[in-house]
Amino acid sequence: MPIPQFHEIFLPLLRRSADGREWTLAALRGPIADDFGLTDAERAELLPSNTQTRFVNRLCWAKIHLERAGLLTRVRRGVFTISDVGRSVLAEKPTTIDVACLDRYEPYREFRHRRTADDDTGGQPEPPPETSTETPEAVLERAHETLNDELAAELLDEIADHTPTFFEKVVLDLMKAMGYGGLGDAAGRLTSAGADEGIDGLIHEDRLGLETIHLQAKRWKDAVGRPEIHKFVGALHGRRARKGVFVTTSTFTREAIDYAAQIDTKIVLVDGRTLARLMIVHDVGCAPAQAFVVKKLDSDYFVEG
């Protein structure tokens, strides 16, 4: 049979995870391929990039979608288990699970529609490839955004697996990658643990060190509220500082955002999504995997005479 599409793998993958054990895709790859009766040639068929087999690629995306819907739970890097939501879905004895089924869950709707919402298209799901009227260039751009959305989620998951001190280092490294800081180690540094008075790091705004930016890093799951921003502002005032950057892996409440916008002290709030995007743009915690070069006709070459 042909290699299954990623959504056709949803149900077999969930069933194979139903025992509640911790699983890796490497352990389930063979059994799920057996479920579909794939031949050796089909299992070995590569993507055009020659970087991964087509079946494994679709298996990976199936896991990603099930995790975003909450049917599978990420335990740690590369390891997952079935969730209570996943068990309840299997208890319904479905004959198939597709994208429409996953759309029942709010986290999945946010994951799937995030890109279209950013494009100001009213949050409607993108049309399937076979009915899409997008140009090839637009399809490439959309695919690139989809990959970056998933990479952003992976970066935040990875940060959550590390210590708060490591997160502070991530923030400092990102600021340096964005061009802040001067020369040498004094350009930017983390403050001593327990003695920061609400300040996690310091970095020069320019190479001469004419002004210092104070950093606060909160590796939180809950939204950061106004009280935390107020404490940060107080710490800045205690140091007679005028500029600060508050970074969190979660989000900020509307009250926190409004407060930061109203005060005289210049405070920039960076939420988890913005943080991950900046890390991708500036190659912090990630690296290029492959590149597609789009060429066009060189009309000058065809000029005779």
HUGI-V192061 format. One record per backbone hydrogen bond with DSSP energy under -0.5 kcal/mol. NH is the residue of the N-H (numbers start at 0). CO is the residue of the C=O. E is the energy in kcal/mol with one decimal. If there is no record, write none. Layout:
nh=NH co=CO e=E
nh=NH co=CO e=E
This chain:
nh=7 co=4 e=-1.0
nh=8 co=4 e=-0.6
nh=8 co=5 e=-1.2
nh=9 co=6 e=-0.7
nh=12 co=8 e=-2.5
nh=13 co=9 e=-2.3
nh=14 co=10 e=-2.7
nh=15 co=11 e=-2.3
nh=16 co=12 e=-0.9
nh=17 co=14 e=-1.4
nh=19 co=16 e=-1.6
nh=22 co=79 e=-3.3
nh=27 co=23 e=-1.2
nh=28 co=24 e=-1.9
nh=29 co=25 e=-0.5
nh=31 co=27 e=-2.5
nh=32 co=28 e=-2.0
nh=33 co=29 e=-2.3
nh=34 co=30 e=-1.9
nh=35 co=31 e=-1.4
nh=36 co=33 e=-1.2
nh=37 co=32 e=-2.2
nh=42 co=38 e=-2.2
nh=43 co=39 e=-1.5
nh=44 co=40 e=-0.7
nh=44 co=41 e=-0.5
nh=46 co=51 e=-2.5
nh=49 co=46 e=-2.2
nh=53 co=44 e=-3.1
nh=56 co=52 e=-2.2
nh=57 co=53 e=-2.0
nh=58 co=54 e=-2.3
nh=59 co=55 e=-2.6
nh=60 co=56 e=-1.9
nh=61 co=57 e=-2.0
nh=62 co=58 e=-2.1
nh=63 co=59 e=-2.2
nh=64 co=60 e=-2.3
nh=65 co=61 e=-2.2
nh=66 co=62 e=-2.5
nh=67 co=63 e=-2.5
nh=68 co=64 e=-1.7
nh=69 co=65 e=-0.6
nh=69 co=66 e=-0.8
nh=70 co=65 e=-2.1
nh=71 co=65 e=-1.3
nh=72 co=80 e=-3.4
nh=74 co=78 e=-2.5
nh=75 co=78 e=-1.2
nh=78 co=75 e=-2.5
nh=79 co=22 e=-2.5
nh=80 co=72 e=-2.0
nh=81 co=16 e=-0.6
nh=82 co=70 e=-2.2
nh=86 co=82 e=-2.3
nh=87 co=83 e=-2.2
nh=88 co=84 e=-1.9
nh=89 co=85 e=-2.1
nh=90 co=86 e=-2.0
nh=91 co=87 e=-0.7
nh=91 co=88 e=-1.0
nh=92 co=89 e=-2.0
nh=93 co=88 e=-0.5
nh=101 co=97 e=-1.7
nh=102 co=98 e=-1.6
nh=103 co=100 e=-1.5
nh=104 co=101 e=-2.1
nh=107 co=104 e=-0.5
nh=108 co=104 e=-2.0
nh=109 co=105 e=-2.3
nh=110 co=106 e=-2.0
nh=111 co=107 e=-3.1
nh=112 co=108 e=-2.4
nh=113 co=109 e=-0.9
nh=116 co=112 e=-2.4
nh=117 co=113 e=-2.1
nh=118 co=114 e=-1.5
nh=119 co=116 e=-1.6
nh=120 co=115 e=-1.8
nh=123 co=120 e=-0.7
nh=130 co=127 e=-1.8
nh=131 co=127 e=-1.0
nh=131 co=128 e=-0.5
nh=138 co=134 e=-2.2
nh=139 co=135 e=-2.3
nh=140 co=136 e=-2.2
nh=141 co=137 e=-2.5
nh=142 co=138 e=-2.5
nh=143 co=139 e=-2.4
nh=144 co=140 e=-2.1
nh=145 co=141 e=-2.3
nh=146 co=142 e=-2.4
nh=147 co=143 e=-2.2
nh=148 co=144 e=-2.5
nh=149 co=145 e=-1.9
nh=150 co=146 e=-2.4
nh=151 co=147 e=-2.6
nh=152 co=148 e=-1.8
nh=153 co=149 e=-2.3
nh=154 co=150 e=-2.6
nh=155 co=151 e=-2.0
nh=156 co=152 e=-2.2
nh=157 co=153 e=-2.5
nh=158 co=154 e=-2.4
nh=159 co=155 e=-1.9
nh=160 co=156 e=-0.9
nh=160 co=157 e=-0.7
nh=161 co=158 e=-1.6
nh=166 co=162 e=-1.8
nh=167 co=163 e=-2.0
nh=168 co=164 e=-1.7
nh=169 co=165 e=-2.2
nh=170 co=166 e=-2.3
nh=171 co=167 e=-2.1
nh=172 co=168 e=-3.0
nh=173 co=169 e=-2.4
nh=174 co=170 e=-2.2
nh=175 co=171 e=-2.1
nh=176 co=172 e=-2.5
nh=177 co=173 e=-1.8
nh=178 co=175 e=-1.6
nh=179 co=174 e=-2.2
nh=180 co=203 e=-2.3
nh=182 co=206 e=-0.7
nh=186 co=183 e=-1.5
nh=187 co=184 e=-1.0
nh=188 co=201 e=-2.8
nh=190 co=199 e=-1.9
nh=194 co=191 e=-2.0
nh=198 co=195 e=-1.4
nh=199 co=214 e=-2.9
nh=200 co=214 e=-1.4
nh=201 co=188 e=-3.0
nh=202 co=212 e=-2.0
nh=203 co=186 e=-2.9
nh=204 co=210 e=-3.0
nh=208 co=205 e=-1.0
nh=212 co=202 e=-3.4
nh=213 co=242 e=-2.0
nh=214 co=200 e=-3.1
nh=215 co=244 e=-2.3
nh=217 co=246 e=-3.0
nh=218 co=216 e=-0.5
nh=219 co=217 e=-1.5
nh=223 co=250 e=-3.2
nh=227 co=224 e=-0.6
nh=228 co=224 e=-1.3
nh=229 co=225 e=-2.7
nh=230 co=226 e=-2.1
nh=231 co=227 e=-2.0
nh=232 co=228 e=-2.5
nh=233 co=229 e=-2.2
nh=234 co=230 e=-2.2
nh=235 co=231 e=-2.1
nh=236 co=232 e=-2.5
nh=237 co=233 e=-2.0
nh=238 co=234 e=-0.8
nh=238 co=235 e=-0.9
nh=239 co=236 e=-1.4
nh=240 co=235 e=-3.0
nh=243 co=265 e=-2.3
nh=244 co=213 e=-2.6
nh=245 co=267 e=-2.7
nh=246 co=215 e=-3.3
nh=246 co=244 e=-0.6
nh=247 co=269 e=-2.4
nh=248 co=217 e=-1.6
nh=252 co=223 e=-2.5
nh=256 co=252 e=-2.1
nh=257 co=253 e=-2.6
nh=258 co=254 e=-2.2
nh=259 co=255 e=-2.3
nh=260 co=256 e=-1.5
nh=261 co=257 e=-1.1
nh=261 co=258 e=-0.7
nh=262 co=258 e=-1.3
nh=265 co=241 e=-2.1
nh=266 co=264 e=-0.8
nh=267 co=243 e=-2.3
nh=268 co=266 e=-0.5
nh=269 co=245 e=-2.9
nh=269 co=267 e=-0.5
nh=270 co=268 e=-0.5
nh=271 co=249 e=-3.0
nh=274 co=270 e=-2.8
nh=275 co=271 e=-2.5
nh=276 co=272 e=-2.1
nh=277 co=273 e=-2.5
nh=278 co=274 e=-2.3
nh=279 co=275 e=-2.0
nh=280 co=276 e=-2.5
nh=281 co=277 e=-2.3
nh=282 co=279 e=-1.1
nh=283 co=278 e=-2.7
nh=284 co=282 e=-0.7
nh=292 co=290 e=-0.5
nh=293 co=291 e=-0.6
nh=294 co=292 e=-0.6
nh=298 co=296 e=-1.1
nh=300 co=297 e=-1.0
nh=301 co=297 e=-0.6
nh=301 co=298 e=-0.8
nh=302 co=299 e=-1.4
nh=303 co=301 e=-0.7
